[in-house]
Amino acid sequence: MEDVSVSISAEQYERLAAIAAARGVSAEAQLDRLIEDAYRGAEPADLGAEELPLGVCNGDDGDGADD
């Protein structure tokens, strides 16, 4: 795989950097992960809470009870 440049707006970069900082990774690493997840076709319902983007919920409230 070769490295390529991606252009995003300053506002989008600020959001990406905030998500990355909350996860303790660089903005570039977070972008790599987002692209990889999209490539794999990852769906929020298929991911655990720790794997979801910040602010996204998989619908499981974690109490183990059926609603």
C-alpha positions in Angstrom: 0.0 0.0 0.0 1.3 3.4 -0.8 0.9 6.6 1.2 -1.3 9.3 -0.3 -2.4 12.7 0.9 -6.0 13.4 1.9 -7.4 16.9 2.0 -10.1 17.7 4.6 -11.5 21.0 5.9 -10.1 22.5 9.0 -13.4 21.9 10.8 -13.3 18.2 9.9 -9.7 17.9 11.0 -10.6 19.5 14.4 -13.4 16.9 14.9 -11.0 14.1 13.8 -8.3 15.4 16.2 -10.8 15.6 19.1 -11.9 12.0 18.5 -8.3 10.9 18.2 -7.3 12.7 21.4 -10.2 11.1 23.3 -8.9 7.7 22.2 -5.3 8.5 22.9 -4.1 8.2 19.3 -2.9 10.6 16.6 -5.4 12.1 14.1 -3.7 10.1 11.3 -4.1 6.8 13.2 -7.8 7.6 13.8 -8.3 8.4 10.1 -6.5 5.1 9.2 -8.9 3.3 11.5 -12.0 5.0 10.1 -11.0 4.2 6.5 -10.2 0.6 7.4 -13.6 0.2 9.2 -15.4 1.6 6.1 -13.4 -0.7 3.8 -14.3 -3.8 5.9 -17.9 -2.6 6.0 -18.0 -2.6 9.8 -21.5 -1.9 11.2 -22.0 -0.3 14.7 -24.1 -3.3 15.7 -21.2 -5.6 15.0 -18.7 -3.7 17.1 -18.2 -3.5 20.9 -18.6 -0.2 22.6 -14.8 0.3 22.8 -14.5 -0.1 19.0 -17.2 2.4 18.1 -16.4 6.0 17.1 -16.8 8.4 20.0 -20.5 9.3 20.4 -21.9 6.3 18.6 -23.9 3.6 20.4 -24.5 0.1 19.3 -27.9 0.0 21.0 -26.8 -2.3 23.8 -27.3 -0.6 27.2 -25.0 -3.2 28.8 -27.5 -4.4 31.5 -28.0 -7.8 29.9 -31.8 -7.5 30.2 -34.1 -7.7 27.1 -36.2 -4.6 26.6 
